[in-house]
Amino acid sequence: MTDKTVVRTDAAPAPFQGAPYSQAIRASGFVFVSGQLGLKPGATEIEASTIEEQTEQALANLRAILEEAGSGLDRLVKTTVFLRNLDDFQGMNAVYAKHVGDRPPARSTVEVGRLPSGALVEIEAIALVRDA
């Protein structure tokens, strides 16, 4: 069994106070990233009001965590996008497409009843680690 390593960076929001989860876990050549909101590092509330702005920030957080783990958006193999309203799909998808390149990962997108902090979008991911 391969050991797992907790990934932590100040360039992305920390887990909510007292919540028992890590930003990401690196194991067996993969990095598993917890869901990222459009919350800026160090902030306590989401400032952006549009799906596009929140998606940009969620992907910036995801990128920072992946890079800390020795990976990157170009190494994504699977993402799950949670939307508070599926009507926001086109706005989210336009921003998402700019960041995942010409070899996008597998993806699921689902509408959910509620997201933390009133977020419009949350994105979780699995990626390959560069040195694996």
Secondary structure by P-SEA (a helix, b strand, c coil): cbbbbbbbbccccccccccccccccccccbbbbcccccccccccccccccaaaaaaaaaaaaaaaaaaaccccccccbbbbbbccccaaaaaaaaaaaccccccccbbbbbcccccccccbbbbbbbbbccc
